[in-house]
Amino acid sequence: MSGVFSNIKRIDHDYTKTNDVAWDTGHCPDCGGTQMGVVAFLPESELYWLRCVGCGRGFVREWGVTLPGAQPFDVPKGLPNTEAAVWAEIRSCLAAGAFTASAMMCRKLLFHVAVATGLPAKDKSNRAPTYAQCVNHLEAEGVITKRMRTWVDRIKDIGNDANHEITPVTEKQALDVAGFTHQLLRLSYEMDELVKPDDAEDEGQGEILTI
């Protein structure tokens, strides 16, 4: 057991803040900072424990791979709690390299948004809607546009494979699916949030000035 801690170099023990080895660069998924402090490292395996100078977030880097990784995409405004939680999980999966899991979650989120915008959750035969039915409904409701159909057709089989077969999803495929899902969330929720009237502004406009 003692060998687990062998040869680890630690800040303020084996080197100081004035040494070049005490600093490194990277990308913080929380604040976007690029300056990292090296808390400790194991030279022979290129294993580093890092901390973001900007926000204090901790990272581990081994053989050039940093975890947790940067989360792609942003969080659309106006997301309800359930949708926000699922989208956060999708981004975490992408950051961790769990591409098949992210594709499956994106597919479930598409079904959820379709039902939330009026598609019945079950048909007369008590069956859930198909992917095509969800997409057709979202297009009929104006949530997605006809121009997005090419994108939809390109990713439809990716999500389907992830749900019914053990078929690994590549990083590019996962980002394609997540990119569409991100746009879907923006069109479904963020646009409504952005056009909400400002209460204070409305109150000001409603006042009648008297002289």
ChimeraX commands (.cxc) that place a marker at each C-alpha (Angstrom):
marker #1 position 0.00,0.00,0.00 radius 0.5
marker #1 position 2.82,2.41,0.80 radius 0.5
marker #1 position 3.91,2.28,-2.84 radius 0.5
marker #1 position 0.76,4.15,-3.87 radius 0.5
marker #1 position 2.24,7.34,-2.45 radius 0.5
marker #1 position 5.80,6.79,-3.65 radius 0.5
marker #1 position 7.54,9.43,-5.78 radius 0.5
marker #1 position 4.64,11.91,-5.66 radius 0.5
marker #1 position 5.97,15.48,-5.77 radius 0.5
marker #1 position 3.95,17.95,-3.69 radius 0.5
marker #1 position 3.72,21.73,-3.58 radius 0.5
marker #1 position 5.48,23.32,-0.58 radius 0.5
marker #1 position 7.18,20.00,0.08 radius 0.5
marker #1 position 9.17,19.04,-3.03 radius 0.5
marker #1 position 8.89,22.35,-4.87 radius 0.5
marker #1 position 7.61,25.89,-4.24 radius 0.5
marker #1 position 5.32,28.37,-5.99 radius 0.5
marker #1 position 8.36,30.05,-7.55 radius 0.5
marker #1 position 9.33,26.91,-9.49 radius 0.5
marker #1 position 8.20,26.54,-13.10 radius 0.5
marker #1 position 6.79,23.09,-12.33 radius 0.5
marker #1 position 4.25,24.69,-9.96 radius 0.5
marker #1 position 2.28,26.18,-12.88 radius 0.5
marker #1 position 0.60,24.77,-15.96 radius 0.5
marker #1 position -2.07,25.70,-18.51 radius 0.5
marker #1 position -5.39,24.05,-19.30 radius 0.5
marker #1 position -9.08,24.87,-19.66 radius 0.5
marker #1 position -11.45,25.18,-16.70 radius 0.5
marker #1 position -15.00,24.03,-17.60 radius 0.5
marker #1 position -16.42,26.17,-14.78 radius 0.5
marker #1 position -14.90,29.61,-15.39 radius 0.5
marker #1 position -12.98,29.22,-18.63 radius 0.5
marker #1 position -9.67,30.03,-16.93 radius 0.5
marker #1 position -6.45,28.74,-18.47 radius 0.5
marker #1 position -3.94,29.15,-15.61 radius 0.5
marker #1 position -3.51,26.11,-13.35 radius 0.5
marker #1 position -1.55,25.52,-10.16 radius 0.5
marker #1 position 0.13,22.12,-9.86 radius 0.5
marker #1 position -0.78,20.77,-6.42 radius 0.5
marker #1 position 1.13,17.52,-6.92 radius 0.5
marker #1 position 2.44,15.30,-9.71 radius 0.5
marker #1 position 3.89,11.88,-10.43 radius 0.5
marker #1 position 6.60,12.35,-13.09 radius 0.5
marker #1 position 6.95,8.81,-14.44 radius 0.5
marker #1 position 3.22,8.49,-15.32 radius 0.5
marker #1 position 2.60,12.13,-16.25 radius 0.5
marker #1 position -0.08,12.25,-13.57 radius 0.5
marker #1 position -0.89,15.77,-12.31 radius 0.5
marker #1 position -3.29,17.17,-9.72 radius 0.5
marker #1 position -4.22,20.67,-10.84 radius 0.5
marker #1 position -6.26,23.56,-9.47 radius 0.5
marker #1 position -7.72,26.48,-11.46 radius 0.5
marker #1 position -6.26,29.82,-10.39 radius 0.5
marker #1 position -9.50,31.62,-11.28 radius 0.5
marker #1 position -12.15,29.61,-9.43 radius 0.5
marker #1 position -10.28,26.97,-7.44 radius 0.5
marker #1 position -11.81,24.00,-9.30 radius 0.5
marker #1 position -9.70,20.84,-9.07 radius 0.5
marker #1 position -8.63,18.58,-11.97 radius 0.5
marker #1 position -6.64,15.44,-12.65 radius 0.5
marker #1 position -4.55,15.09,-15.79 radius 0.5
marker #1 position -2.93,11.83,-16.89 radius 0.5
marker #1 position -1.11,11.29,-20.19 radius 0.5
marker #1 position -2.55,14.53,-21.53 radius 0.5
marker #1 position -6.20,13.74,-20.66 radius 0.5
marker #1 position -7.85,16.09,-18.14 radius 0.5
marker #1 position -10.85,15.07,-16.04 radius 0.5
marker #1 position -13.43,16.34,-15.54 radius 0.5
marker #1 position -13.25,17.65,-19.09 radius 0.5
marker #1 position -14.69,20.87,-20.44 radius 0.5
marker #1 position -18.45,20.65,-20.96 radius 0.5
marker #1 position -19.48,21.58,-24.51 radius 0.5
marker #1 position -22.42,23.88,-25.30 radius 0.5
marker #1 position -24.09,26.29,-22.90 radius 0.5
marker #1 position -27.30,26.11,-20.89 radius 0.5
marker #1 position -30.26,27.64,-22.76 radius 0.5
marker #1 position -32.26,30.18,-20.78 radius 0.5
marker #1 position -35.72,29.34,-19.46 radius 0.5
marker #1 position -35.23,25.59,-19.00 radius 0.5
marker #1 position -37.61,24.01,-16.46 radius 0.5
marker #1 position -35.93,22.05,-13.67 radius 0.5
marker #1 position -36.36,18.60,-15.26 radius 0.5
marker #1 position -35.05,19.64,-18.67 radius 0.5
marker #1 position -32.18,21.56,-17.05 radius 0.5
marker #1 position -31.15,18.50,-15.01 radius 0.5
marker #1 position -31.19,16.21,-18.05 radius 0.5
marker #1 position -29.24,18.71,-20.16 radius 0.5
marker #1 position -26.67,19.01,-17.38 radius 0.5
marker #1 position -26.30,15.22,-17.38 radius 0.5
marker #1 position -25.85,15.19,-21.16 radius 0.5
marker #1 position -23.08,17.79,-20.96 radius 0.5
marker #1 position -21.41,15.84,-18.14 radius 0.5
marker #1 position -21.52,12.66,-20.24 radius 0.5
marker #1 position -19.89,14.45,-23.16 radius 0.5
marker #1 position -17.18,15.88,-20.91 radius 0.5
marker #1 position -16.45,12.40,-19.51 radius 0.5
marker #1 position -16.33,10.77,-22.95 radius 0.5
marker #1 position -19.58,8.81,-22.34 radius 0.5
marker #1 position -20.81,9.43,-25.88 radius 0.5
marker #1 position -23.31,6.56,-26.16 radius 0.5
marker #1 position -24.96,7.60,-22.89 radius 0.5
marker #1 position -25.22,11.22,-24.04 radius 0.5
marker #1 position -26.89,10.14,-27.31 radius 0.5
marker #1 position -29.45,8.07,-25.41 radius 0.5
marker #1 position -30.24,10.98,-23.08 radius 0.5
marker #1 position -30.61,13.36,-26.03 radius 0.5
marker #1 position -33.11,11.04,-27.63 radius 0.5
marker #1 position -35.14,10.83,-24.42 radius 0.5
marker #1 position -35.07,14.60,-24.10 radius 0.5
marker #1 position -36.40,15.01,-27.65 radius 0.5
marker #1 position -39.34,12.72,-26.81 radius 0.5
marker #1 position -39.94,14.69,-23.61 radius 0.5
marker #1 position -40.00,18.04,-25.42 radius 0.5
marker #1 position -42.40,16.67,-28.04 radius 0.5
marker #1 position -44.83,15.52,-25.33 radius 0.5
marker #1 position -44.39,18.81,-23.45 radius 0.5
marker #1 position -45.48,20.68,-26.58 radius 0.5
marker #1 position -48.68,18.68,-27.02 radius 0.5
marker #1 position -47.87,15.27,-28.50 radius 0.5
marker #1 position -49.79,12.50,-26.65 radius 0.5
marker #1 position -47.48,10.38,-24.53 radius 0.5
marker #1 position -49.29,7.20,-25.65 radius 0.5
marker #1 position -51.39,6.37,-28.73 radius 0.5
marker #1 position -54.60,4.33,-28.84 radius 0.5
marker #1 position -52.57,1.16,-28.62 radius 0.5
marker #1 position -50.84,2.47,-25.49 radius 0.5
marker #1 position -47.56,2.85,-27.36 radius 0.5
marker #1 position -45.13,5.72,-27.01 radius 0.5
marker #1 position -44.60,7.91,-30.09 radius 0.5
marker #1 position -41.85,7.05,-32.54 radius 0.5
marker #1 position -38.88,9.29,-33.31 radius 0.5
marker #1 position -40.50,10.26,-36.65 radius 0.5
marker #1 position -43.78,11.15,-34.93 radius 0.5
marker #1 position -41.94,13.34,-32.44 radius 0.5
marker #1 position -40.04,15.17,-35.17 radius 0.5
marker #1 position -43.18,15.63,-37.31 radius 0.5
marker #1 position -45.02,17.03,-34.29 radius 0.5
marker #1 position -42.22,19.46,-33.44 radius 0.5
marker #1 position -42.14,20.66,-37.04 radius 0.5
marker #1 position -45.94,21.03,-37.17 radius 0.5
marker #1 position -45.81,23.08,-33.96 radius 0.5
marker #1 position -43.13,25.32,-35.45 radius 0.5
marker #1 position -40.55,24.31,-32.83 radius 0.5
marker #1 position -38.15,23.12,-35.51 radius 0.5
marker #1 position -37.98,24.33,-39.10 radius 0.5
marker #1 position -37.97,22.44,-42.39 radius 0.5
marker #1 position -34.34,23.44,-42.86 radius 0.5
marker #1 position -33.48,21.36,-39.79 radius 0.5
marker #1 position -34.87,18.16,-41.35 radius 0.5
marker #1 position -31.52,17.33,-42.95 radius 0.5
marker #1 position -29.93,17.53,-39.52 radius 0.5
marker #1 position -32.74,15.43,-38.04 radius 0.5
marker #1 position -32.39,12.74,-40.70 radius 0.5
marker #1 position -28.62,12.57,-40.19 radius 0.5
marker #1 position -28.85,11.87,-36.46 radius 0.5
marker #1 position -32.03,9.80,-36.23 radius 0.5
marker #1 position -30.28,6.42,-36.51 radius 0.5
marker #1 position -27.60,7.36,-33.99 radius 0.5
marker #1 position -30.08,7.67,-31.14 radius 0.5
marker #1 position -31.99,4.61,-32.29 radius 0.5
marker #1 position -28.88,2.41,-32.29 radius 0.5
marker #1 position -27.97,3.67,-28.84 radius 0.5
marker #1 position -31.34,2.58,-27.46 radius 0.5
marker #1 position -31.75,-0.83,-29.12 radius 0.5
marker #1 position -28.25,-2.15,-29.80 radius 0.5
marker #1 position -24.84,-2.10,-28.17 radius 0.5
marker #1 position -23.34,0.13,-30.83 radius 0.5
marker #1 position -20.69,2.59,-29.65 radius 0.5
marker #1 position -21.35,6.23,-30.55 radius 0.5
marker #1 position -18.36,8.26,-31.70 radius 0.5
marker #1 position -17.49,11.68,-30.32 radius 0.5
marker #1 position -18.50,13.37,-33.60 radius 0.5
marker #1 position -21.85,11.58,-33.64 radius 0.5
marker #1 position -22.53,12.45,-30.00 radius 0.5
marker #1 position -21.72,16.12,-30.61 radius 0.5
marker #1 position -24.00,16.11,-33.67 radius 0.5
marker #1 position -26.91,14.75,-31.62 radius 0.5
marker #1 position -26.19,17.08,-28.71 radius 0.5
marker #1 position -25.90,20.05,-31.08 radius 0.5
marker #1 position -29.38,19.37,-32.43 radius 0.5
marker #1 position -30.72,18.88,-28.90 radius 0.5
marker #1 position -29.16,22.17,-27.80 radius 0.5
marker #1 position -30.84,23.98,-30.70 radius 0.5
marker #1 position -34.14,22.25,-29.89 radius 0.5
marker #1 position -33.99,23.47,-26.29 radius 0.5
marker #1 position -33.19,27.00,-27.40 radius 0.5
marker #1 position -36.13,27.07,-29.80 radius 0.5
marker #1 position -38.48,25.44,-27.28 radius 0.5
marker #1 position -37.60,27.44,-24.16 radius 0.5
marker #1 position -35.01,30.16,-24.61 radius 0.5
marker #1 position -36.88,32.12,-27.28 radius 0.5
marker #1 position -39.96,32.36,-25.03 radius 0.5
marker #1 position -37.75,33.45,-22.14 radius 0.5
marker #1 position -36.10,36.19,-24.21 radius 0.5
marker #1 position -39.39,37.72,-25.38 radius 0.5
marker #1 position -40.94,37.88,-21.92 radius 0.5
marker #1 position -41.87,41.51,-21.13 radius 0.5
marker #1 position -39.81,43.25,-18.51 radius 0.5
marker #1 position -42.13,43.88,-15.54 radius 0.5
marker #1 position -40.43,47.07,-14.50 radius 0.5
marker #1 position -40.47,48.42,-18.03 radius 0.5
marker #1 position -44.15,47.54,-18.45 radius 0.5
marker #1 position -45.03,49.28,-15.21 radius 0.5
marker #1 position -43.20,52.39,-16.33 radius 0.5
marker #1 position -44.98,52.42,-19.67 radius 0.5
marker #1 position -48.32,52.08,-17.95 radius 0.5
marker #1 position -47.96,55.26,-15.91 radius 0.5
marker #1 position -49.82,58.38,-17.01 radius 0.5
marker #1 position -47.86,61.56,-16.47 radius 0.5
marker #1 position -49.80,64.53,-15.13 radius 0.5
marker #1 position -48.70,68.14,-15.06 radius 0.5
marker link #1:1,2 radius 0.2
marker link #1:2,3 radius 0.2
marker link #1:3,4 radius 0.2
marker link #1:4,5 radius 0.2
marker link #1:5,6 radius 0.2
marker link #1:6,7 radius 0.2
marker link #1:7,8 radius 0.2
marker link #1:8,9 radius 0.2
marker link #1:9,10 radius 0.2
marker link #1:10,11 radius 0.2
marker link #1:11,12 radius 0.2
marker link #1:12,13 radius 0.2
marker link #1:13,14 radius 0.2
marker link #1:14,15 radius 0.2
marker link #1:15,16 radius 0.2
marker link #1:16,17 radius 0.2
marker link #1:17,18 radius 0.2
marker link #1:18,19 radius 0.2
marker link #1:19,20 radius 0.2
marker link #1:20,21 radius 0.2
marker link #1:21,22 radius 0.2
marker link #1:22,23 radius 0.2
marker link #1:23,24 radius 0.2
marker link #1:24,25 radius 0.2
marker link #1:25,26 radius 0.2
marker link #1:26,27 radius 0.2
marker link #1:27,28 radius 0.2
marker link #1:28,29 radius 0.2
marker link #1:29,30 radius 0.2
marker link #1:30,31 radius 0.2
marker link #1:31,32 radius 0.2
marker link #1:32,33 radius 0.2
marker link #1:33,34 radius 0.2
marker link #1:34,35 radius 0.2
marker link #1:35,36 radius 0.2
marker link #1:36,37 radius 0.2
marker link #1:37,38 radius 0.2
marker link #1:38,39 radius 0.2
marker link #1:39,40 radius 0.2
marker link #1:40,41 radius 0.2
marker link #1:41,42 radius 0.2
marker link #1:42,43 radius 0.2
marker link #1:43,44 radius 0.2
marker link #1:44,45 radius 0.2
marker link #1:45,46 radius 0.2
marker link #1:46,47 radius 0.2
marker link #1:47,48 radius 0.2
marker link #1:48,49 radius 0.2
marker link #1:49,50 radius 0.2
marker link #1:50,51 radius 0.2
marker link #1:51,52 radius 0.2
marker link #1:52,53 radius 0.2
marker link #1:53,54 radius 0.2
marker link #1:54,55 radius 0.2
marker link #1:55,56 radius 0.2
marker link #1:56,57 radius 0.2
marker link #1:57,58 radius 0.2
marker link #1:58,59 radius 0.2
marker link #1:59,60 radius 0.2
marker link #1:60,61 radius 0.2
marker link #1:61,62 radius 0.2
marker link #1:62,63 radius 0.2
marker link #1:63,64 radius 0.2
marker link #1:64,65 radius 0.2
marker link #1:65,66 radius 0.2
marker link #1:66,67 radius 0.2
marker link #1:67,68 radius 0.2
marker link #1:68,69 radius 0.2
marker link #1:69,70 radius 0.2
marker link #1:70,71 radius 0.2
marker link #1:71,72 radius 0.2
marker link #1:72,73 radius 0.2
marker link #1:73,74 radius 0.2
marker link #1:74,75 radius 0.2
marker link #1:75,76 radius 0.2
marker link #1:76,77 radius 0.2
marker link #1:77,78 radius 0.2
marker link #1:78,79 radius 0.2
marker link #1:79,80 radius 0.2
marker link #1:80,81 radius 0.2
marker link #1:81,82 radius 0.2
marker link #1:82,83 radius 0.2
marker link #1:83,84 radius 0.2
marker link #1:84,85 radius 0.2
marker link #1:85,86 radius 0.2
marker link #1:86,87 radius 0.2
marker link #1:87,88 radius 0.2
marker link #1:88,89 radius 0.2
marker link #1:89,90 radius 0.2
marker link #1:90,91 radius 0.2
marker link #1:91,92 radius 0.2
marker link #1:92,93 radius 0.2
marker link #1:93,94 radius 0.2
marker link #1:94,95 radius 0.2
marker link #1:95,96 radius 0.2
marker link #1:96,97 radius 0.2
marker link #1:97,98 radius 0.2
marker link #1:98,99 radius 0.2
marker link #1:99,100 radius 0.2
marker link #1:100,101 radius 0.2
marker link #1:101,102 radius 0.2
marker link #1:102,103 radius 0.2
marker link #1:103,104 radius 0.2
marker link #1:104,105 radius 0.2
marker link #1:105,106 radius 0.2
marker link #1:106,107 radius 0.2
marker link #1:107,108 radius 0.2
marker link #1:108,109 radius 0.2
marker link #1:109,110 radius 0.2
marker link #1:110,111 radius 0.2
marker link #1:111,112 radius 0.2
marker link #1:112,113 radius 0.2
marker link #1:113,114 radius 0.2
marker link #1:114,115 radius 0.2
marker link #1:115,116 radius 0.2
marker link #1:116,117 radius 0.2
marker link #1:117,118 radius 0.2
marker link #1:118,119 radius 0.2
marker link #1:119,120 radius 0.2
marker link #1:120,121 radius 0.2
marker link #1:121,122 radius 0.2
marker link #1:122,123 radius 0.2
marker link #1:123,124 radius 0.2
marker link #1:124,125 radius 0.2
marker link #1:125,126 radius 0.2
marker link #1:126,127 radius 0.2
marker link #1:127,128 radius 0.2
marker link #1:128,129 radius 0.2
marker link #1:129,130 radius 0.2
marker link #1:130,131 radius 0.2
marker link #1:131,132 radius 0.2
marker link #1:132,133 radius 0.2
marker link #1:133,134 radius 0.2
marker link #1:134,135 radius 0.2
marker link #1:135,136 radius 0.2
marker link #1:136,137 radius 0.2
marker link #1:137,138 radius 0.2
marker link #1:138,139 radius 0.2
marker link #1:139,140 radius 0.2
marker link #1:140,141 radius 0.2
marker link #1:141,142 radius 0.2
marker link #1:142,143 radius 0.2
marker link #1:143,144 radius 0.2
marker link #1:144,145 radius 0.2
marker link #1:145,146 radius 0.2
marker link #1:146,147 radius 0.2
marker link #1:147,148 radius 0.2
marker link #1:148,149 radius 0.2
marker link #1:149,150 radius 0.2
marker link #1:150,151 radius 0.2
marker link #1:151,152 radius 0.2
marker link #1:152,153 radius 0.2
marker link #1:153,154 radius 0.2
marker link #1:154,155 radius 0.2
marker link #1:155,156 radius 0.2
marker link #1:156,157 radius 0.2
marker link #1:157,158 radius 0.2
marker link #1:158,159 radius 0.2
marker link #1:159,160 radius 0.2
marker link #1:160,161 radius 0.2
marker link #1:161,162 radius 0.2
marker link #1:162,163 radius 0.2
marker link #1:163,164 radius 0.2
marker link #1:164,165 radius 0.2
marker link #1:165,166 radius 0.2
marker link #1:166,167 radius 0.2
marker link #1:167,168 radius 0.2
marker link #1:168,169 radius 0.2
marker link #1:169,170 radius 0.2
marker link #1:170,171 radius 0.2
marker link #1:171,172 radius 0.2
marker link #1:172,173 radius 0.2
marker link #1:173,174 radius 0.2
marker link #1:174,175 radius 0.2
marker link #1:175,176 radius 0.2
marker link #1:176,177 radius 0.2
marker link #1:177,178 radius 0.2
marker link #1:178,179 radius 0.2
marker link #1:179,180 radius 0.2
marker link #1:180,181 radius 0.2
marker link #1:181,182 radius 0.2
marker link #1:182,183 radius 0.2
marker link #1:183,184 radius 0.2
marker link #1:184,185 radius 0.2
marker link #1:185,186 radius 0.2
marker link #1:186,187 radius 0.2
marker link #1:187,188 radius 0.2
marker link #1:188,189 radius 0.2
marker link #1:189,190 radius 0.2
marker link #1:190,191 radius 0.2
marker link #1:191,192 radius 0.2
marker link #1:192,193 radius 0.2
marker link #1:193,194 radius 0.2
marker link #1:194,195 radius 0.2
marker link #1:195,196 radius 0.2
marker link #1:196,197 radius 0.2
marker link #1:197,198 radius 0.2
marker link #1:198,199 radius 0.2
marker link #1:199,200 radius 0.2
marker link #1:200,201 radius 0.2
marker link #1:201,202 radius 0.2
marker link #1:202,203 radius 0.2
marker link #1:203,204 radius 0.2
marker link #1:204,205 radius 0.2
marker link #1:205,206 radius 0.2
marker link #1:206,207 radius 0.2
marker link #1:207,208 radius 0.2
marker link #1:208,209 radius 0.2
marker link #1:209,210 radius 0.2
marker link #1:210,211 radius 0.2
view
